Amino acid sequence: MKLHIKHTTDYRYTEPLRYALQTLWLTPLSGPAQTVDFWSLGAPEELFAQTDAFGNSIHSYTFVGELTDNVRWSLVNAAGVVETLGVAEFTDGQGMPLPQLYLRESPLARPHPRLAEFGRRFIASPALDGTADLQAILALAAGVAGVVSYQKNSTTVTTTALQAFEAGAGVCQDQAHVMVAICRSLGIPARYVSGYFYAANEPDLASHAWADVCLDVAGRRWVSIDVTHRCVIDERHVRLAMGTDYSACPPIKGVRHGGGEESMTVSITIEPV
């Protein structure tokens, strides 16, 4: 399926902006699950491309205002066409980090005994050869979706996996974090994935998140699991970036000086081509 995606982030400030440095994780890459036909980014200043430690394509820009400037808004645009292939299982290339990296704790997806206890209901113990059973992983994902119900505006981008698990509610980001943290608690490498999801009747999920779980450490084989929908990914999913958790690959991250109070409006539209 070919999908046209447009993602706009509009910042407004109550006072003139003096300085801003922002990094964008807003460029999908072609891979086993998708082919990027074309993609463009727009920002207030020239963008500089890099590849981060997780293999994501990232772009950064710097804005420096003059004392006489009265800049009180900025706009970041991303748009393009991606053909989704519906491939959920894949093998990382040799240049990618080893799966063991994704066993380490991260700020939003730390292993915890309570999470391990829940996970053992579905996976009694990890295999000694570094493999995992797909059906058991899917059962765990369904279990996570059952105990962390999807509820808009129930958490923030700083909510941890344990906090969402204990609260029993969250959004797709939280469900993915809980899944990742439980897998790590059981000794199974797992990572957070940001992306887009096309569903005409679920516009709130246009910006989406899911989890990669390692099925074979030695073979670097992974499966992408959409916890919210209790399934492996399919042609509705567009992969954007991945990392240890949301804090490692947010759509936009940065610092600023001046501007006073900030408000942000995000608009995402996804349409079949």
PyRosetta script that sets phi, psi and omega in degrees:
from pyrosetta import init, pose_from_sequence

init()
pose = pose_from_sequence("MKLHIKHTTDYRYTEPLRYALQTLWLTPLSGPAQTVDFWSLGAPEELFAQTDAFGNSIHSYTFVGELTDNVRWSLVNAAGVVETLGVAEFTDGQGMPLPQLYLRESPLARPHPRLAEFGRRFIASPALDGTADLQAILALAAGVAGVVSYQKNSTTVTTTALQAFEAGAGVCQDQAHVMVAICRSLGIPARYVSGYFYAANEPDLASHAWADVCLDVAGRRWVSIDVTHRCVIDERHVRLAMGTDYSACPPIKGVRHGGGEESMTVSITIEPV")
pose.set_psi(1, 134.6)
pose.set_omega(1, 176.2)
pose.set_phi(2, -97.9)
pose.set_psi(2, 130.9)
pose.set_omega(2, -177.4)
pose.set_phi(3, -124.4)
pose.set_psi(3, 133.1)
pose.set_omega(3, 172.6)
pose.set_phi(4, -96.6)
pose.set_psi(4, 124.7)
pose.set_omega(4, -175.1)
pose.set_phi(5, -119.6)
pose.set_psi(5, 135.8)
pose.set_omega(5, 173.0)
pose.set_phi(6, -131.8)
pose.set_psi(6, 125.3)
pose.set_omega(6, -174.8)
pose.set_phi(7, -129.1)
pose.set_psi(7, 113.4)
pose.set_omega(7, -177.5)
pose.set_phi(8, -119.3)
pose.set_psi(8, 132.3)
pose.set_omega(8, 176.1)
pose.set_phi(9, -121.6)
pose.set_psi(9, 118.0)
pose.set_omega(9, -174.2)
pose.set_phi(10, -112.8)
pose.set_psi(10, 116.1)
pose.set_omega(10, 178.6)
pose.set_phi(11, -101.9)
pose.set_psi(11, 136.2)
pose.set_omega(11, 175.6)
pose.set_phi(12, -126.6)
pose.set_psi(12, 142.2)
pose.set_omega(12, -176.3)
pose.set_phi(13, -127.8)
pose.set_psi(13, 148.9)
pose.set_omega(13, -179.9)
pose.set_phi(14, -85.6)
pose.set_psi(14, -14.9)
pose.set_omega(14, 178.3)
pose.set_phi(15, -135.2)
pose.set_psi(15, 162.9)
pose.set_omega(15, -179.6)
pose.set_phi(16, -58.9)
pose.set_psi(16, 137.0)
pose.set_omega(16, 177.6)
pose.set_phi(17, -82.4)
pose.set_psi(17, 130.5)
pose.set_omega(17, -177.7)
pose.set_phi(18, -101.0)
pose.set_psi(18, -37.6)
pose.set_omega(18, -176.4)
pose.set_phi(19, -154.9)
pose.set_psi(19, 142.3)
pose.set_omega(19, 175.2)
pose.set_phi(20, -150.8)
pose.set_psi(20, 138.3)
pose.set_omega(20, 172.8)
pose.set_phi(21, -128.1)
pose.set_psi(21, 119.0)
pose.set_omega(21, -177.6)
pose.set_phi(22, -130.4)
pose.set_psi(22, 145.1)
pose.set_omega(22, 175.3)
pose.set_phi(23, -118.7)
pose.set_psi(23, 135.6)
pose.set_omega(23, -174.6)
pose.set_phi(24, -113.4)
pose.set_psi(24, 125.3)
pose.set_omega(24, 169.4)
pose.set_phi(25, -103.2)
pose.set_psi(25, 66.7)
pose.set_omega(25, -170.7)
pose.set_phi(26, -128.7)
pose.set_psi(26, 24.7)
pose.set_omega(26, -178.7)
pose.set_phi(27, -124.4)
pose.set_psi(27, 106.4)
pose.set_omega(27, 176.1)
pose.set_phi(28, -70.7)
pose.set_psi(28, 153.0)
pose.set_omega(28, 178.6)
pose.set_phi(29, -115.2)
pose.set_psi(29, 150.2)
pose.set_omega(29, 172.4)
pose.set_phi(30, -69.3)
pose.set_psi(30, 145.7)
pose.set_omega(30, -179.3)
pose.set_phi(31, -169.9)
pose.set_psi(31, -164.8)
pose.set_omega(31, -177.6)
pose.set_phi(32, -58.1)
pose.set_psi(32, -30.6)
pose.set_omega(32, -173.9)
pose.set_phi(33, -98.3)
pose.set_psi(33, -7.2)
pose.set_omega(33, -175.2)
pose.set_phi(34, -164.0)
pose.set_psi(34, 157.4)
pose.set_omega(34, 172.9)
pose.set_phi(35, -125.1)
pose.set_psi(35, 123.9)
pose.set_omega(35, 179.4)
pose.set_phi(36, -86.8)
pose.set_psi(36, 110.5)
pose.set_omega(36, 179.3)
pose.set_phi(37, -70.6)
pose.set_psi(37, -47.6)
pose.set_omega(37, 171.0)
pose.set_phi(38, -160.5)
pose.set_psi(38, 158.0)
pose.set_omega(38, -178.4)
pose.set_phi(39, -154.4)
pose.set_psi(39, 140.9)
pose.set_omega(39, 178.5)
pose.set_phi(40, -137.6)
pose.set_psi(40, 150.7)
pose.set_omega(40, 176.6)
pose.set_phi(41, -124.8)
pose.set_psi(41, 145.1)
pose.set_omega(41, 174.5)
pose.set_phi(42, -131.6)
pose.set_psi(42, 137.3)
pose.set_omega(42, -178.1)
pose.set_phi(43, -148.0)
pose.set_psi(43, 166.9)
pose.set_omega(43, -178.0)
pose.set_phi(44, -64.0)
pose.set_psi(44, -23.8)
pose.set_omega(44, -179.3)
pose.set_phi(45, -134.7)
pose.set_psi(45, 174.9)
pose.set_omega(45, -179.3)
pose.set_phi(46, -60.0)
pose.set_psi(46, 137.3)
pose.set_omega(46, -179.3)
pose.set_phi(47, -97.1)
pose.set_psi(47, 141.4)
pose.set_omega(47, 178.2)
pose.set_phi(48, -118.8)
pose.set_psi(48, 125.7)
pose.set_omega(48, -173.6)
pose.set_phi(49, -90.3)
pose.set_psi(49, 145.0)
pose.set_omega(49, 175.1)
pose.set_phi(50, -147.5)
pose.set_psi(50, 171.9)
pose.set_omega(50, 169.3)
pose.set_phi(51, -118.7)
pose.set_psi(51, 127.4)
pose.set_omega(51, -177.1)
pose.set_phi(52, -84.1)
pose.set_psi(52, -177.6)
pose.set_omega(52, -174.3)
pose.set_phi(53, -65.2)
pose.set_psi(53, -19.5)
pose.set_omega(53, -178.1)
pose.set_phi(54, -98.0)
pose.set_psi(54, 2.1)
pose.set_omega(54, 179.7)
pose.set_phi(55, 91.3)
pose.set_psi(55, 7.2)
pose.set_omega(55, 178.8)
pose.set_phi(56, -79.0)
pose.set_psi(56, 148.3)
pose.set_omega(56, 171.6)
pose.set_phi(57, -85.7)
pose.set_psi(57, 119.4)
pose.set_omega(57, -178.7)
pose.set_phi(58, -124.9)
pose.set_psi(58, 156.8)
pose.set_omega(58, 179.7)
pose.set_phi(59, -135.4)
pose.set_psi(59, 142.7)
pose.set_omega(59, 180.0)
pose.set_phi(60, -128.9)
pose.set_psi(60, 151.2)
pose.set_omega(60, 173.2)
pose.set_phi(61, -144.2)
pose.set_psi(61, 156.8)
pose.set_omega(61, 178.7)
pose.set_phi(62, -125.5)
pose.set_psi(62, 131.8)
pose.set_omega(62, 174.8)
pose.set_phi(63, -112.7)
pose.set_psi(63, 129.1)
pose.set_omega(63, 175.7)
pose.set_phi(64, -125.6)
pose.set_psi(64, 115.2)
pose.set_omega(64, -178.1)
pose.set_phi(65, -90.7)
pose.set_psi(65, 149.7)
pose.set_omega(65, 173.2)
pose.set_phi(66, -83.6)
pose.set_psi(66, 159.6)
pose.set_omega(66, -178.5)
pose.set_phi(67, -62.2)
pose.set_psi(67, -26.7)
pose.set_omega(67, -178.8)
pose.set_phi(68, -88.4)
pose.set_psi(68, -6.2)
pose.set_omega(68, -179.3)
pose.set_phi(69, -71.9)
pose.set_psi(69, 152.1)
pose.set_omega(69, 177.1)
pose.set_phi(70, -129.7)
pose.set_psi(70, 49.4)
pose.set_omega(70, -178.3)
pose.set_phi(71, -77.3)
pose.set_psi(71, 118.5)
pose.set_omega(71, -177.4)
pose.set_phi(72, -124.6)
pose.set_psi(72, 15.1)
pose.set_omega(72, 176.8)
pose.set_phi(73, -157.3)
pose.set_psi(73, 158.1)
pose.set_omega(73, 173.1)
pose.set_phi(74, -149.8)
pose.set_psi(74, 154.1)
pose.set_omega(74, -173.8)
pose.set_phi(75, -134.1)
pose.set_psi(75, 133.5)
pose.set_omega(75, 174.6)
pose.set_phi(76, -121.5)
pose.set_psi(76, 126.5)
pose.set_omega(76, -178.9)
pose.set_phi(77, -119.7)
pose.set_psi(77, 141.5)
pose.set_omega(77, 170.6)
pose.set_phi(78, -136.3)
pose.set_psi(78, 136.4)
pose.set_omega(78, -178.6)
pose.set_phi(79, -158.2)
pose.set_psi(79, 152.3)
pose.set_omega(79, 177.1)
pose.set_phi(80, 170.2)
pose.set_psi(80, -174.0)
pose.set_omega(80, 179.6)
pose.set_phi(81, -122.9)
pose.set_psi(81, 129.9)
pose.set_omega(81, -179.9)
pose.set_phi(82, -126.5)
pose.set_psi(82, 131.8)
pose.set_omega(82, 173.9)
pose.set_phi(83, -95.5)
pose.set_psi(83, 117.5)
pose.set_omega(83, -179.7)
pose.set_phi(84, -90.2)
pose.set_psi(84, 143.4)
pose.set_omega(84, -173.2)
pose.set_phi(85, -113.2)
pose.set_psi(85, -9.9)
pose.set_omega(85, 176.4)
pose.set_phi(86, 71.6)
pose.set_psi(86, 25.0)
pose.set_omega(86, 179.9)
pose.set_phi(87, -93.0)
pose.set_psi(87, 118.4)
pose.set_omega(87, -176.8)
pose.set_phi(88, -97.5)
pose.set_psi(88, -31.0)
pose.set_omega(88, -179.6)
pose.set_phi(89, -103.4)
pose.set_psi(89, 135.7)
pose.set_omega(89, -176.1)
pose.set_phi(90, -157.2)
pose.set_psi(90, 167.9)
pose.set_omega(90, 179.7)
pose.set_phi(91, -117.2)
pose.set_psi(91, 131.3)
pose.set_omega(91, 176.6)
pose.set_phi(92, -67.9)
pose.set_psi(92, 146.4)
pose.set_omega(92, 174.7)
pose.set_phi(93, -71.4)
pose.set_psi(93, 163.3)
pose.set_omega(93, -176.7)
pose.set_phi(94, -64.9)
pose.set_psi(94, -22.7)
pose.set_omega(94, 180.0)
pose.set_phi(95, -80.9)
pose.set_psi(95, -6.3)
pose.set_omega(95, -178.5)
pose.set_phi(96, -83.5)
pose.set_psi(96, 157.1)
pose.set_omega(96, 177.2)
pose.set_phi(97, -59.2)
pose.set_psi(97, 148.7)
pose.set_omega(97, 177.2)
pose.set_phi(98, -63.0)
pose.set_psi(98, 148.2)
pose.set_omega(98, 179.0)
pose.set_phi(99, -55.0)
pose.set_psi(99, -30.3)
pose.set_omega(99, -177.7)
pose.set_phi(100, -60.0)
pose.set_psi(100, -23.3)
pose.set_omega(100, 177.2)
pose.set_phi(101, -57.0)
pose.set_psi(101, -34.2)
pose.set_omega(101, -173.4)
pose.set_phi(102, -88.1)
pose.set_psi(102, 15.3)
pose.set_omega(102, 168.1)
pose.set_phi(103, -92.2)
pose.set_psi(103, -19.0)
pose.set_omega(103, -176.4)
pose.set_phi(104, -71.1)
pose.set_psi(104, 150.1)
pose.set_omega(104, 178.7)
pose.set_phi(105, -73.8)
pose.set_psi(105, 152.8)
pose.set_omega(105, 176.1)
pose.set_phi(106, -134.8)
pose.set_psi(106, 163.2)
pose.set_omega(106, -170.8)
pose.set_phi(107, -54.0)
pose.set_psi(107, -36.4)
pose.set_omega(107, -173.8)
pose.set_phi(108, -104.8)
pose.set_psi(108, -3.0)
pose.set_omega(108, -177.2)
pose.set_phi(109, -142.2)
pose.set_psi(109, 59.2)
pose.set_omega(109, -179.2)
pose.set_phi(110, -82.8)
pose.set_psi(110, 138.9)
pose.set_omega(110, 171.3)
pose.set_phi(111, -60.2)
pose.set_psi(111, 151.7)
pose.set_omega(111, -179.2)
pose.set_phi(112, -156.5)
pose.set_psi(112, 144.5)
pose.set_omega(112, -179.9)
pose.set_phi(113, -56.1)
pose.set_psi(113, -37.0)
pose.set_omega(113, 179.2)
pose.set_phi(114, -65.6)
pose.set_psi(114, -37.4)
pose.set_omega(114, 178.4)
pose.set_phi(115, -70.6)
pose.set_psi(115, -38.5)
pose.set_omega(115, 177.4)
pose.set_phi(116, -63.7)
pose.set_psi(116, -41.0)
pose.set_omega(116, 179.4)
pose.set_phi(117, -60.0)
pose.set_psi(117, -42.7)
pose.set_omega(117, 177.7)
pose.set_phi(118, -66.0)
pose.set_psi(118, -43.3)
pose.set_omega(118, -177.1)
pose.set_phi(119, -63.0)
pose.set_psi(119, -31.6)
pose.set_omega(119, -179.0)
pose.set_phi(120, -69.7)
pose.set_psi(120, -9.9)
pose.set_omega(120, 172.9)
pose.set_phi(121, -67.1)
pose.set_psi(121, -25.7)
pose.set_omega(121, -175.1)
pose.set_phi(122, -112.3)
pose.set_psi(122, -31.1)
pose.set_omega(122, 179.4)
pose.set_phi(123, -130.1)
pose.set_psi(123, 101.9)
pose.set_omega(123, -173.1)
pose.set_phi(124, -60.2)
pose.set_psi(124, -45.2)
pose.set_omega(124, 178.5)
pose.set_phi(125, -160.2)
pose.set_psi(125, 144.8)
pose.set_omega(125, 180.0)
pose.set_phi(126, -68.8)
pose.set_psi(126, 148.3)
pose.set_omega(126, 179.0)
pose.set_phi(127, -66.8)
pose.set_psi(127, 142.7)
pose.set_omega(127, -178.2)
pose.set_phi(128, -69.0)
pose.set_psi(128, -21.3)
pose.set_omega(128, -179.0)
pose.set_phi(129, -89.5)
pose.set_psi(129, 9.5)
pose.set_omega(129, 176.5)
pose.set_phi(130, 77.9)
pose.set_psi(130, 20.0)
pose.set_omega(130, 177.4)
pose.set_phi(131, -106.8)
pose.set_psi(131, 161.4)
pose.set_omega(131, 178.2)
pose.set_phi(132, -136.5)
pose.set_psi(132, 149.5)
pose.set_omega(132, -178.8)
pose.set_phi(133, -88.7)
pose.set_psi(133, 125.7)
pose.set_omega(133, -176.4)
pose.set_phi(134, -61.8)
pose.set_psi(134, -41.9)
pose.set_omega(134, -178.6)
pose.set_phi(135, -64.5)
pose.set_psi(135, -37.2)
pose.set_omega(135, 176.8)
pose.set_phi(136, -66.8)
pose.set_psi(136, -38.6)
pose.set_omega(136, 178.2)
pose.set_phi(137, -63.8)
pose.set_psi(137, -42.7)
pose.set_omega(137, 178.3)
pose.set_phi(138, -64.5)
pose.set_psi(138, -38.5)
pose.set_omega(138, 177.1)
pose.set_phi(139, -63.7)
pose.set_psi(139, -40.2)
pose.set_omega(139, 176.8)
pose.set_phi(140, -63.0)
pose.set_psi(140, -43.3)
pose.set_omega(140, 179.1)
pose.set_phi(141, -59.8)
pose.set_psi(141, -42.9)
pose.set_omega(141, 177.6)
pose.set_phi(142, -63.8)
pose.set_psi(142, -37.2)
pose.set_omega(142, 177.4)
pose.set_phi(143, -64.8)
pose.set_psi(143, -40.8)
pose.set_omega(143, 178.1)
pose.set_phi(144, -64.2)
pose.set_psi(144, -44.6)
pose.set_omega(144, 178.8)
pose.set_phi(145, -61.4)
pose.set_psi(145, -28.4)
pose.set_omega(145, 179.3)
pose.set_phi(146, -75.2)
pose.set_psi(146, -35.4)
pose.set_omega(146, -177.1)
pose.set_phi(147, -94.2)
pose.set_psi(147, -18.5)
pose.set_omega(147, 175.0)
pose.set_phi(148, -118.2)
pose.set_psi(148, 85.4)
pose.set_omega(148, -175.2)
pose.set_phi(149, -71.3)
pose.set_psi(149, 147.0)
pose.set_omega(149, -179.4)
pose.set_phi(150, -72.7)
pose.set_psi(150, 121.5)
pose.set_omega(150, -178.6)
pose.set_phi(151, -145.7)
pose.set_psi(151, 113.1)
pose.set_omega(151, -178.8)
pose.set_phi(152, -58.9)
pose.set_psi(152, 143.8)
pose.set_omega(152, 173.2)
pose.set_phi(153, 60.7)
pose.set_psi(153, 22.4)
pose.set_omega(153, -179.7)
pose.set_phi(154, -91.4)
pose.set_psi(154, -13.7)
pose.set_omega(154, -178.6)
pose.set_phi(155, -140.3)
pose.set_psi(155, 179.8)
pose.set_omega(155, 176.2)
pose.set_phi(156, -124.9)
pose.set_psi(156, 177.2)
pose.set_omega(156, -179.4)
pose.set_phi(157, -70.2)
pose.set_psi(157, -10.0)
pose.set_omega(157, 178.7)
pose.set_phi(158, -102.0)
pose.set_psi(158, 2.2)
pose.set_omega(158, 178.3)
pose.set_phi(159, -66.8)
pose.set_psi(159, 132.3)
pose.set_omega(159, -178.9)
pose.set_phi(160, -86.8)
pose.set_psi(160, 166.7)
pose.set_omega(160, 178.5)
pose.set_phi(161, -59.7)
pose.set_psi(161, -44.5)
pose.set_omega(161, -178.7)
pose.set_phi(162, -64.9)
pose.set_psi(162, -40.1)
pose.set_omega(162, 178.7)
pose.set_phi(163, -62.5)
pose.set_psi(163, -44.2)
pose.set_omega(163, 179.0)
pose.set_phi(164, -65.6)
pose.set_psi(164, -40.2)
pose.set_omega(164, 179.0)
pose.set_phi(165, -61.8)
pose.set_psi(165, -45.3)
pose.set_omega(165, -179.5)
pose.set_phi(166, -69.7)
pose.set_psi(166, -33.0)
pose.set_omega(166, 179.2)
pose.set_phi(167, -75.6)
pose.set_psi(167, -26.5)
pose.set_omega(167, 179.6)
pose.set_phi(168, 76.5)
pose.set_psi(168, 17.9)
pose.set_omega(168, -179.5)
pose.set_phi(169, -155.8)
pose.set_psi(169, 156.2)
pose.set_omega(169, 178.2)
pose.set_phi(170, 173.8)
pose.set_psi(170, -169.6)
pose.set_omega(170, 176.3)
pose.set_phi(171, -112.1)
pose.set_psi(171, -173.0)
pose.set_omega(171, -175.5)
pose.set_phi(172, -58.8)
pose.set_psi(172, -35.8)
pose.set_omega(172, 177.7)
pose.set_phi(173, -58.6)
pose.set_psi(173, -44.9)
pose.set_omega(173, -178.9)
pose.set_phi(174, -68.3)
pose.set_psi(174, -41.0)
pose.set_omega(174, 178.5)
pose.set_phi(175, -62.4)
pose.set_psi(175, -40.0)
pose.set_omega(175, 176.6)
pose.set_phi(176, -65.6)
pose.set_psi(176, -42.6)
pose.set_omega(176, 178.7)
pose.set_phi(177, -61.5)
pose.set_psi(177, -42.7)
pose.set_omega(177, 179.7)
pose.set_phi(178, -63.1)
pose.set_psi(178, -44.1)
pose.set_omega(178, 178.2)
pose.set_phi(179, -59.3)
pose.set_psi(179, -46.2)
pose.set_omega(179, -179.6)
pose.set_phi(180, -63.0)
pose.set_psi(180, -46.0)
pose.set_omega(180, -177.4)
pose.set_phi(181, -66.0)
pose.set_psi(181, -37.2)
pose.set_omega(181, 178.1)
pose.set_phi(182, -66.1)
pose.set_psi(182, -45.5)
pose.set_omega(182, 178.6)
pose.set_phi(183, -58.5)
pose.set_psi(183, -45.7)
pose.set_omega(183, 178.4)
pose.set_phi(184, -61.9)
pose.set_psi(184, -37.7)
pose.set_omega(184, 178.9)
pose.set_phi(185, -62.7)
pose.set_psi(185, -25.0)
pose.set_omega(185, -179.6)
pose.set_phi(186, -98.4)
pose.set_psi(186, 3.8)
pose.set_omega(186, 179.5)
pose.set_phi(187, 83.7)
pose.set_psi(187, 19.5)
pose.set_omega(187, 179.3)
pose.set_phi(188, -108.3)
pose.set_psi(188, 121.4)
pose.set_omega(188, 179.1)
pose.set_phi(189, -61.2)
pose.set_psi(189, 137.1)
pose.set_omega(189, 178.7)
pose.set_phi(190, -151.8)
pose.set_psi(190, 151.2)
pose.set_omega(190, -178.2)
pose.set_phi(191, -141.8)
pose.set_psi(191, 160.2)
pose.set_omega(191, -177.5)
pose.set_phi(192, -90.9)
pose.set_psi(192, 139.4)
pose.set_omega(192, 179.5)
pose.set_phi(193, -126.1)
pose.set_psi(193, 131.0)
pose.set_omega(193, 172.4)
pose.set_phi(194, -102.0)
pose.set_psi(194, 151.5)
pose.set_omega(194, -179.9)
pose.set_phi(195, -176.3)
pose.set_psi(195, -161.7)
pose.set_omega(195, 178.4)
pose.set_phi(196, -122.6)
pose.set_psi(196, 154.5)
pose.set_omega(196, -180.0)
pose.set_phi(197, -135.4)
pose.set_psi(197, 126.0)
pose.set_omega(197, 179.6)
pose.set_phi(198, -97.4)
pose.set_psi(198, 121.2)
pose.set_omega(198, 171.6)
pose.set_phi(199, -157.9)
pose.set_psi(199, 120.0)
pose.set_omega(199, -176.1)
pose.set_phi(200, -60.0)
pose.set_psi(200, -29.0)
pose.set_omega(200, -176.8)
pose.set_phi(201, -100.0)
pose.set_psi(201, 7.7)
pose.set_omega(201, 179.3)
pose.set_phi(202, -134.4)
pose.set_psi(202, 62.1)
pose.set_omega(202, -177.0)
pose.set_phi(203, -63.0)
pose.set_psi(203, -25.1)
pose.set_omega(203, 179.7)
pose.set_phi(204, -66.7)
pose.set_psi(204, -18.8)
pose.set_omega(204, -178.8)
pose.set_phi(205, -97.4)
pose.set_psi(205, 10.5)
pose.set_omega(205, 179.2)
pose.set_phi(206, -55.8)
pose.set_psi(206, -43.1)
pose.set_omega(206, 170.0)
pose.set_phi(207, -91.4)
pose.set_psi(207, 117.0)
pose.set_omega(207, -168.3)
pose.set_phi(208, -131.2)
pose.set_psi(208, 169.1)
pose.set_omega(208, 177.5)
pose.set_phi(209, -146.7)
pose.set_psi(209, 146.8)
pose.set_omega(209, 175.9)
pose.set_phi(210, -149.0)
pose.set_psi(210, -168.7)
pose.set_omega(210, -174.9)
pose.set_phi(211, -128.4)
pose.set_psi(211, 142.6)
pose.set_omega(211, 165.9)
pose.set_phi(212, -97.7)
pose.set_psi(212, 130.4)
pose.set_omega(212, 176.8)
pose.set_phi(213, -119.7)
pose.set_psi(213, 134.5)
pose.set_omega(213, -177.0)
pose.set_phi(214, -80.2)
pose.set_psi(214, 122.4)
pose.set_omega(214, 179.0)
pose.set_phi(215, -90.5)
pose.set_psi(215, -23.2)
pose.set_omega(215, -177.9)
pose.set_phi(216, -153.2)
pose.set_psi(216, 104.9)
pose.set_omega(216, -175.7)
pose.set_phi(217, -63.4)
pose.set_psi(217, -47.4)
pose.set_omega(217, -177.7)
pose.set_phi(218, -63.5)
pose.set_psi(218, -37.5)
pose.set_omega(218, -179.8)
pose.set_phi(219, -88.1)
pose.set_psi(219, -1.3)
pose.set_omega(219, -179.0)
pose.set_phi(220, 55.8)
pose.set_psi(220, 36.7)
pose.set_omega(220, -176.9)
pose.set_phi(221, -97.2)
pose.set_psi(221, 134.8)
pose.set_omega(221, -175.2)
pose.set_phi(222, -128.0)
pose.set_psi(222, 162.6)
pose.set_omega(222, 170.1)
pose.set_phi(223, -134.0)
pose.set_psi(223, 139.2)
pose.set_omega(223, 178.9)
pose.set_phi(224, -95.5)
pose.set_psi(224, 123.0)
pose.set_omega(224, -175.3)
pose.set_phi(225, -117.0)
pose.set_psi(225, 122.7)
pose.set_omega(225, 174.1)
pose.set_phi(226, -90.5)
pose.set_psi(226, 101.3)
pose.set_omega(226, -176.2)
pose.set_phi(227, -66.4)
pose.set_psi(227, -39.9)
pose.set_omega(227, -177.6)
pose.set_phi(228, -57.2)
pose.set_psi(228, -41.2)
pose.set_omega(228, -178.4)
pose.set_phi(229, -100.6)
pose.set_psi(229, 3.8)
pose.set_omega(229, 174.5)
pose.set_phi(230, 56.8)
pose.set_psi(230, 46.2)
pose.set_omega(230, -176.9)
pose.set_phi(231, -154.0)
pose.set_psi(231, 168.3)
pose.set_omega(231, 168.6)
pose.set_phi(232, -75.1)
pose.set_psi(232, 160.1)
pose.set_omega(232, -179.0)
pose.set_phi(233, -66.9)
pose.set_psi(233, 159.1)
pose.set_omega(233, -179.7)
pose.set_phi(234, -142.9)
pose.set_psi(234, -158.2)
pose.set_omega(234, -175.0)
pose.set_phi(235, -70.6)
pose.set_psi(235, -7.0)
pose.set_omega(235, 177.5)
pose.set_phi(236, -81.6)
pose.set_psi(236, -11.9)
pose.set_omega(236, -172.3)
pose.set_phi(237, -101.3)
pose.set_psi(237, 135.5)
pose.set_omega(237, 172.7)
pose.set_phi(238, -119.0)
pose.set_psi(238, 119.9)
pose.set_omega(238, -178.2)
pose.set_phi(239, -80.9)
pose.set_psi(239, 132.1)
pose.set_omega(239, -177.4)
pose.set_phi(240, -111.0)
pose.set_psi(240, -56.7)
pose.set_omega(240, -178.0)
pose.set_phi(241, -155.8)
pose.set_psi(241, 166.7)
pose.set_omega(241, 179.1)
pose.set_phi(242, -145.7)
pose.set_psi(242, 159.7)
pose.set_omega(242, 179.2)
pose.set_phi(243, -174.5)
pose.set_psi(243, -169.9)
pose.set_omega(243, -180.0)
pose.set_phi(244, -68.2)
pose.set_psi(244, -31.9)
pose.set_omega(244, 172.7)
pose.set_phi(245, -165.6)
pose.set_psi(245, -173.8)
pose.set_omega(245, -176.6)
pose.set_phi(246, -56.6)
pose.set_psi(246, -38.3)
pose.set_omega(246, -175.7)
pose.set_phi(247, -64.2)
pose.set_psi(247, -18.5)
pose.set_omega(247, 180.0)
pose.set_phi(248, -88.1)
pose.set_psi(248, -14.4)
pose.set_omega(248, -177.7)
pose.set_phi(249, -152.8)
pose.set_psi(249, 53.4)
pose.set_omega(249, 175.9)
pose.set_phi(250, -71.1)
pose.set_psi(250, 160.4)
pose.set_omega(250, 177.8)
pose.set_phi(251, -55.7)
pose.set_psi(251, -44.7)
pose.set_omega(251, 179.8)
pose.set_phi(252, -142.7)
pose.set_psi(252, 135.9)
pose.set_omega(252, 175.7)
pose.set_phi(253, -138.6)
pose.set_psi(253, 141.2)
pose.set_omega(253, 179.4)
pose.set_phi(254, -173.1)
pose.set_psi(254, -176.2)
pose.set_omega(254, 176.5)
pose.set_phi(255, -131.9)
pose.set_psi(255, 158.0)
pose.set_omega(255, 178.6)
pose.set_phi(256, -149.1)
pose.set_psi(256, 161.7)
pose.set_omega(256, 172.7)
pose.set_phi(257, -129.0)
pose.set_psi(257, 135.0)
pose.set_omega(257, -175.5)
pose.set_phi(258, 81.5)
pose.set_psi(258, -172.4)
pose.set_omega(258, 178.8)
pose.set_phi(259, 93.2)
pose.set_psi(259, -16.4)
pose.set_omega(259, -178.9)
pose.set_phi(260, 62.7)
pose.set_psi(260, -134.0)
pose.set_omega(260, 177.9)
pose.set_phi(261, -80.2)
pose.set_psi(261, 141.8)
pose.set_omega(261, -178.2)
pose.set_phi(262, -113.5)
pose.set_psi(262, 139.8)
pose.set_omega(262, 169.7)
pose.set_phi(263, -125.4)
pose.set_psi(263, 147.6)
pose.set_omega(263, -175.7)
pose.set_phi(264, -133.6)
pose.set_psi(264, 133.8)
pose.set_omega(264, 176.2)
pose.set_phi(265, -122.1)
pose.set_psi(265, 126.7)
pose.set_omega(265, -179.3)
pose.set_phi(266, -114.5)
pose.set_psi(266, 132.6)
pose.set_omega(266, 177.2)
pose.set_phi(267, -128.3)
pose.set_psi(267, 126.9)
pose.set_omega(267, 178.7)
pose.set_phi(268, -129.7)
pose.set_psi(268, 127.0)
pose.set_omega(268, 174.4)
pose.set_phi(269, -124.2)
pose.set_psi(269, 138.8)
pose.set_omega(269, 178.5)
pose.set_phi(270, -132.3)
pose.set_psi(270, 125.0)
pose.set_omega(270, -178.9)
pose.set_phi(271, -136.4)
pose.set_psi(271, 141.7)
pose.set_omega(271, 173.9)
pose.set_phi(272, -64.9)
pose.set_psi(272, 143.5)
pose.set_omega(272, 177.5)
pose.set_phi(273, -85.0)
pose.dump_pdb("model.pdb")
